[in-house]
Amino acid sequence: MKKHLVTIGLLGLLVSAVLSGCTSPDTSPEGERNKFVGTWTLASTDIVSLTLYSNGTCLYVVSETDMETREEGTWELTEGIFINTLYQHPRTFTYSFSDTDTILTLVETESGEVTIFNKL
C-alpha cells in the first residue's frame, strides 16, 4: 500500500510539472503591448535603436562614430495597429512578431515600407 501511495504521489508531481509548462501566450491587449516594451535595434544595422517604454513614450537613437542623435516620442497600439510618433509626425504600421517575440516586423501602412527590428 505504501508503495502505491509513493507511486501515485510521484505520478501526480510529474503530471503537475508537465501541465504547468503548457501555458498559452498572453493575447490580451496588455500582453500584446508588453511584447513591444524594451530596446530594439534595426536588423540591418546596429547604429539605430528604438526603446519603447511601458508608459507609451519612446526614445529613437542613431549612434554614429562621431555623433549621436536622440529623439523622444510616443507609441501606442490601436486595433492591431502600431502608431509611432517621432518628430511630431505619427506613422502607422501593421506588425508581426517572430522568434519568441524577439523579432518585430513593421510594415508602414502608407508606403508599405518594411522595417525589421531585433530585441536586445
VOKOL-402459 format. One record per atom (N, C-alpha, C): residue in three letters; atom name; x, y, z negated. Coordinates in steps of 0.02 Angstrom, whole numbers, plus 32768, in hexadecimal, padded with zeros to 4 digits. Atoms other than C-alpha are relative to their C-alpha. Example, Ala and Ser with C-alpha at 12.3 -4.5 7.8 and 13.67 -1.06 7.14 Angstrom:
VOKOL-402459
  residu  atome    xx    yy    zz
     Ala      N  802D  7FC5  8000
     Ala     CA  8267  7F1F  7E7A
     Ala      C  802D  803C  8000
     Ser      N  7FD6  7FC5  8003
     Ser     CA  82AC  7FCB  7E9B
     Ser      C  7FD9  8037  7FDB
***
This chain:
VOKOL-402459
  residu  atome    xx    yy    zz
     Met      N  8029  7FC4  8000
     Met     CA  8000  8000  8000
     Met      C  802B  803E  8000
     Lys      N  7FD3  7FC7  8005
     Lys     CA  808D  8077  7FD1
     Lys      C  8022  800D  8043
     Lys      N  7FE0  7FFB  7FBF
     Lys     CA  80E0  8053  8078
     Lys      C  7FD2  8022  8033
     His      N  8030  7FE4  7FD2
     His     CA  8042  8080  80D7
     His      C  7FF6  804B  7FF3
     Leu      N  8007  7FB9  8011
     Leu     CA  8031  8126  807A
     Leu      C  803B  8028  801A
     Val      N  7FC4  7FDD  7FE7
     Val     CA  80E3  8156  80A5
     Val      C  7FFC  8005  804C
     Thr      N  8006  8000  7FB7
     Thr     CA  80C6  8126  815C
     Thr      C  7FCC  8032  8017
     Ile      N  8036  7FD1  7FEE
     Ile     CA  8023  8188  8164
     Ile      C  8017  8048  7FF3
     Gly      N  7FE6  7FBD  8010
     Gly     CA  8078  821E  8110
     Gly      C  8031  8018  8035
     Leu      N  7FCE  7FEE  7FCC
     Leu     CA  8109  821C  818C
     Leu      C  7FDE  800C  8043
     Leu      N  8024  7FF7  7FC2
     Leu     CA  8092  8208  821E
     Leu      C  7FDB  8043  8000
     Gly      N  8022  7FC0  8007
     Gly     CA  802D  829D  81DE
     Gly      C  802F  803B  800A
     Leu      N  7FCE  7FCB  7FF8
     Leu     CA  80CA  8308  81D3
     Leu      C  8015  8006  8049
     Leu      N  7FEB  7FFF  7FBA
     Leu     CA  80FD  82D7  8283
     Leu      C  7FCB  8020  802C
     Val      N  8037  7FE3  7FD9
     Val     CA  8052  8301  82CD
     Val      C  7FFC  804B  7FF2
     Ser      N  8003  7FB9  8012
     Ser     CA  8052  83A6  826E
     Ser      C  8038  8028  8021
     Ala      N  7FC7  7FDE  7FE1
     Ala     CA  80FF  83D4  82AF
     Ala      C  7FF6  8008  804C
     Val      N  800B  7FFD  7FB8
     Val     CA  80D0  83AB  8363
     Val      C  7FCA  8033  8010
     Leu      N  8036  7FD2  7FF1
     Leu     CA  802D  840B  835E
     Leu      C  8011  8048  7FF0
     Ser      N  7FED  7FBB  8010
     Ser     CA  807D  84A5  830F
     Ser      C  8027  8020  8039
     Gly      N  7FDC  7FE6  7FC6
     Gly     CA  80E7  84B7  83AC
     Gly      C  7FD3  800E  803C
     Cys      N  802F  7FF8  7FC9
     Cys     CA  804D  84B9  841B
     Cys      C  7FD7  803F  7FF6
     Thr      N  8026  7FC2  8006
     Thr     CA  801D  856F  8415
     Thr      C  7FF7  801E  8045
     Ser      N  800C  7FE1  7FC0
     Ser     CA  7FD0  85CC  84A4
     Ser      C  801B  8047  8000
     Pro      N  7FE5  7FBC  7FFD
     Pro     CA  8019  8672  84E0
     Pro      C  7FCB  8033  7FEA
     Asp      N  802C  7FCB  8017
     Asp     CA  7FCF  8710  8496
     Asp      C  7FEB  802B  803B
     Thr      N  8019  7FDB  7FC7
     Thr     CA  7F62  8758  8520
     Thr      C  7FD4  803B  7FEB
     Ser      N  8026  7FC6  8017
     Ser     CA  7F10  87DD  84B4
     Ser      C  8021  803F  801B
     Pro      N  7FE2  7FC1  7FE9
     Pro     CA  7F2A  8892  84E9
     Pro      C  803F  8012  7FD8
     Glu      N  7FC5  7FF0  802A
     Glu     CA  7FA2  88AA  8456
     Glu      C  803A  7FD0  8010
     Gly      N  7FCC  8030  7FEE
     Gly     CA  8001  880B  8483
     Gly      C  801F  8010  8043
     Glu      N  7FE6  7FED  7FBE
     Glu     CA  8011  8842  8537
     Glu      C  802C  803E  7FFA
     Arg      N  7FDA  7FC2  800A
     Arg     CA  804D  88EE  8500
     Arg      C  8043  7FF2  7FDF
     Asn      N  7FC2  8011  8024
     Asn     CA  80D0  88A0  848C
     Asn      C  8035  7FE3  802F
     Lys      N  7FD0  801A  7FCF
     Lys     CA  8120  884A  8523
     Lys      C  802C  8038  801D
     Phe      N  7FDC  7FC8  7FE1
     Phe     CA  8154  88F5  8565
     Phe      C  8032  8020  7FD0
     Val      N  7FD7  7FDC  8031
     Val     CA  81A1  8937  84C3
     Val      C  8047  7FE4  8000
     Gly      N  7FBA  8013  8000
     Gly     CA  825F  8935  84C8
     Gly      C  8026  8026  8035
     Thr      N  7FD5  7FDF  7FCE
     Thr     CA  82EE  896A  8538
     Thr      C  8008  7FD3  803D
     Trp      N  7FFE  8023  7FBF
     Trp     CA  82EE  8938  85EF
     Trp      C  8035  8021  802C
     Thr      N  7FD0  7FE5  7FCF
     Thr     CA  8378  894D  8672
     Thr      C  7FEB  7FEA  8045
     Leu      N  800E  8012  7FBB
     Leu     CA  8364  894F  872D
     Leu      C  8027  7FC1  8011
     Ala      N  7FDE  803E  7FED
     Ala     CA  838D  88A4  8773
     Ala      C  8038  800D  8031
     Ser      N  7FCF  7FF2  7FCC
     Ser     CA  83EF  88F3  8801
     Ser      C  803E  8026  7FE7
     Thr      N  7FC7  7FDB  801C
     Thr     CA  8461  895D  8791
     Thr      C  7FF6  8007  7FB4
     Asp      N  8006  7FF9  8048
     Asp     CA  8487  896D  86D9
     Asp      C  8008  8049  7FE8
     Ile      N  7FF8  7FBB  8015
     Ile     CA  849A  8A2B  86DA
     Ile      C  7FBD  8022  7FF0
     Val      N  8042  7FE3  800C
     Val     CA  83DE  8A49  86CE
     Val      C  7FDC  7FD5  7FCC
     Ser      N  8027  8025  8032
     Ser     CA  837A  8A1A  8632
     Ser      C  7FC1  8027  7FF1
     Leu      N  8040  7FE4  8014
     Leu     CA  82C9  8A38  85FA
     Leu      C  7FEE  7FDF  7FBE
     Thr      N  8014  801A  8041
     Thr     CA  829D  8A25  8543
     Thr      C  7FB8  8014  7FF3
     Leu      N  8047  7FF5  800D
     Leu     CA  81E4  8A13  851D
     Leu      C  7FF4  7FF4  7FB6
     Tyr      N  800D  8004  8048
     Tyr     CA  81B2  8A35  8469
     Tyr      C  7FB7  7FEF  7FF3
     Ser      N  8044  8016  8011
     Ser     CA  8118  89EF  8412
     Ser      C  7FCF  803A  7FF7
     Asn      N  802C  7FC6  8009
     Asn     CA  80D4  8A9F  83F4
     Asn      C  7FEB  8020  8042
     Gly      N  8014  7FE7  7FBE
     Gly     CA  80BE  8ABB  84B1
     Gly      C  8031  8032  801E
     Thr      N  7FCD  7FD5  7FE2
     Thr     CA  815A  8B24  84CC
     Thr      C  8036  7FD4  8021
     Cys      N  7FCB  8025  7FDF
     Cys     CA  81ED  8AF3  8538
     Cys      C  803D  802D  800B
     Leu      N  7FC2  7FDD  7FF1
     Leu     CA  82A0  8B24  855F
     Leu      C  801F  7FE0  803D
     Tyr      N  7FE2  8015  7FC1
     Tyr     CA  82E8  8B18  860E
     Tyr      C  8048  801A  8000
     Val      N  7FBA  7FEC  8003
     Val     CA  83A7  8B1B  8615
     Val      C  8026  7FE7  803D
     Val      N  7FD2  8012  7FCA
     Val     CA  8420  8B1E  86A8
     Val      C  8045  800F  7FE6
     Ser      N  7FBD  7FF8  801B
     Ser     CA  84D1  8B01  866A
     Ser      C  8034  7FF3  8036
     Glu      N  7FCA  8006  7FCE
     Glu     CA  8557  8B24  86EA
     Glu      C  8041  800E  7FDD
     Thr      N  7FBF  7FF9  8020
     Thr     CA  8611  8B2C  86C8
     Thr      C  800C  8045  7FE2
     Asp      N  7FF0  7FBD  8017
     Asp     CA  861B  8BE8  86B8
     Asp      C  7FC6  8026  7FE0
     Met      N  8038  7FDD  8020
     Met     CA  856D  8C15  8678
     Met      C  7FC6  7FD1  7FF2
     Glu      N  803B  8027  8012
     Glu     CA  84CC  8BD6  862C
     Glu      C  7FC3  802E  8005
     Thr      N  803E  7FDB  7FFA
     Thr     CA  841D  8C12  8658
     Thr      C  7FCB  7FDC  7FD7
     Arg      N  8034  801D  802B
     Arg     CA  8391  8BF6  85DA
     Arg      C  7FBF  8027  800B
     Glu      N  8042  7FE1  7FF9
     Glu     CA  82D7  8C17  85F1
     Glu      C  7FCF  7FDB  7FD5
     Glu      N  8034  801E  802A
     Glu     CA  824F  8BFA  8571
     Glu      C  7FBE  8002  8026
     Gly      N  8041  8002  7FDF
     Gly     CA  81A1  8BCA  85AA
     Gly      C  7FD0  7FD7  7FD7
     Thr      N  8032  8029  8020
     Thr     CA  8109  8B62  8582
     Thr      C  7FEF  7FC5  802C
     Trp      N  8018  8039  7FDA
     Trp     CA  80C0  8ABC  85B6
     Trp      C  7FC1  7FE5  7FDF
     Glu      N  803D  801F  8019
     Glu     CA  801B  8A61  85A5
     Glu      C  7FEA  7FC9  802F
     Leu      N  8020  8033  7FD8
     Leu     CA  7FBA  89CB  85E2
     Leu      C  7FB6  800F  8003
     Thr      N  8047  7FF3  7FF8
     Thr     CA  7F0D  89E9  8628
     Thr      C  7FE5  7FCF  8034
     Glu      N  8020  8030  7FD3
     Glu     CA  7EA6  895B  8673
     Glu      C  8032  7FDC  802D
     Gly      N  7FCF  8026  7FDA
     Gly     CA  7F3F  88F8  86A8
     Gly      C  802F  8029  802A
     Ile      N  7FD3  7FD3  7FDB
     Ile     CA  7F9B  898F  86EE
     Ile      C  8030  8020  7FCF
     Phe      N  7FCD  7FDF  8028
     Phe     CA  803F  89D0  86A6
     Phe      C  8007  8047  801A
     Ile      N  7FF9  7FB9  7FED
     Ile     CA  8046  8A8E  86A6
     Ile      C  803C  801C  7FDB
     Asn      N  7FC2  7FE3  801C
     Asn     CA  80EF  8AE1  868B
     Asn      C  8005  8049  8016
     Thr      N  7FFB  7FB9  7FF1
     Thr     CA  8100  8B9D  867F
     Thr      C  8046  8018  7FEE
     Leu      N  7FBD  7FE3  8008
     Leu     CA  81AF  8BE6  8697
     Leu      C  8002  8040  8029
     Tyr      N  7FFB  7FBF  7FDD
     Tyr     CA  81DA  8C97  86CB
     Tyr      C  7FBB  801D  800D
     Gln      N  8045  7FE9  7FFD
     Gln     CA  8122  8CC0  86AC
     Gln      C  7FDB  7FE7  803E
     His      N  8020  801C  7FC5
     His     CA  80F2  8C52  873F
     His      C  7FEC  7FB7  7FF1
     Pro      N  8015  8045  800D
     Pro     CA  8087  8BB7  871C
     Pro      C  8004  7FD5  803F
     Arg      N  7FFE  8031  7FCA
     Arg     CA  80A5  8B1E  8788
     Arg      C  7FDD  7FC1  7FE7
     Thr      N  8024  803C  8014
     Thr     CA  8038  8A83  8787
     Thr      C  801D  7FC3  8024
     Phe      N  7FE2  803D  7FE7
     Phe     CA  8073  89D1  87A0
     Phe      C  7FD4  7FC3  7FEF
     Thr      N  8016  8043  8014
     Thr     CA  802F  8921  87A7
     Thr      C  803E  7FDF  7FE5
     Tyr      N  7FC5  801E  801F
     Tyr     CA  809F  88AD  8746
     Tyr      C  7FF7  7FB5  7FF7
     Ser      N  8001  8047  8011
     Ser     CA  80CE  87F9  8724
     Ser      C  8040  7FF2  7FD8
     Phe      N  7FC7  8016  8029
     Phe     CA  8141  87A4  86A7
     Phe      C  8013  7FBA  8016
     Ser      N  7FE9  8044  7FF4
     Ser     CA  81AB  870A  86C3
     Ser      C  803A  7FF1  7FD2
     Asp      N  7FC7  8017  8028
     Asp     CA  8234  86A6  866E
     Asp      C  7FF5  8011  7FB6
     Thr      N  8014  7FF4  8046
     Thr     CA  81E0  86A8  85C2
     Thr      C  7FFF  804B  7FEF
     Asp      N  800B  7FB8  800A
     Asp     CA  81B7  8761  85D3
     Asp      C  8040  8029  7FFB
     Thr      N  7FC2  7FDA  8000
     Thr     CA  826C  8798  85EC
     Thr      C  800E  8021  8043
     Ile      N  7FFA  7FE0  7FBF
     Ile     CA  8257  87CB  86A2
     Ile      C  7FBD  8022  800F
     Leu      N  803B  7FD9  7FF3
     Leu     CA  81DB  8854  86CC
     Leu      C  8003  801A  8048
     Thr      N  8004  7FE8  7FBB
     Thr     CA  81A7  8876  8780
     Thr      C  7FC8  8033  8004
     Leu      N  8030  7FCA  7FF8
     Leu     CA  8151  891C  87A1
     Leu      C  7FF7  800E  804A
     Val      N  800E  7FED  7FBA
     Val     CA  80FC  8947  8846
     Val      C  7FD9  8041  7FFC
     Glu      N  8021  7FBF  8002
     Glu     CA  80D2  89FE  885A
     Glu      C  7FC2  7FFD  802C
     Thr      N  803F  8006  7FDC
     Thr     CA  801C  8A0A  888E
     Thr      C  7FFC  802D  803D
     Glu      N  8003  7FD0  7FC8
     Glu     CA  8036  8AA1  8900
     Glu      C  802C  7FEB  803B
     Ser      N  7FD0  800E  7FCA
     Ser     CA  80D0  8A6C  8962
     Ser      C  800B  7FB6  800E
     Gly      N  7FF2  8047  7FF9
     Gly     CA  80D9  89B0  8947
     Gly      C  8048  7FEE  7FEF
     Glu      N  7FBA  800B  8013
     Glu     CA  818E  89C4  890C
     Glu      C  8004  7FD0  7FC6
     Val      N  7FF7  8034  8034
     Val     CA  81C7  892E  88A4
     Val      C  8040  8010  7FD8
     Thr      N  7FC8  7FF5  802D
     Thr     CA  8238  8949  880D
     Thr      C  8001  7FC7  7FCE
     Ile      N  7FF9  8039  802E
     Ile     CA  827B  88B9  87A4
     Ile      C  802E  8015  7FC6
     Phe      N  7FDB  7FF0  803C
     Phe     CA  82B7  88CF  86F1
     Phe      C  800F  7FBF  7FDA
     Asn      N  7FEE  8036  802E
     Asn     CA  8311  8857  867B
     Asn      C  8000  801B  7FB9
     Lys      N  8003  7FEA  8046
     Lys     CA  82F2  8862  85C0
     Lys      C  8042  7FF1  7FDD
     Leu      N  7FC2  800A  8027
     Leu     CA  838A  887B  8552
     Leu      C  7FF1  7FDC  7FC1
***
